[in-house]
Amino acid sequence: MTVYTIRFEGPAALAVRVATALADADGVDLTSSATPAVLDADTVELRLTAEGTRDDIVGAIADIKAGLPRGASIEIISE
């Protein structure tokens, strides 16, 4: 398994839901989560570390991304 760093940027109210969805995804093991960093009044950045195959991580991110509001994002930033 490979370790990935994933970045979510969006509404603070979604940060826990995004982390939970990633942790619950098949084949993904969420190993750590940083405290969300406030970017502005409506936006936080949350960095997560997860282990899994590239296909499982990419699939989980795609599922999460499909439910995000306009302006929010989630992406792999390192592996």
Secondary structure, DSSP 8 states (H G I E B T S, - for coil): -EEEEEEEEE-HHHHHHHHHHHHHSTT-EEEEE---EEEETTEEEEEEEEEE-HHHHHHHHHHHHHT--TT-EEEEEE-
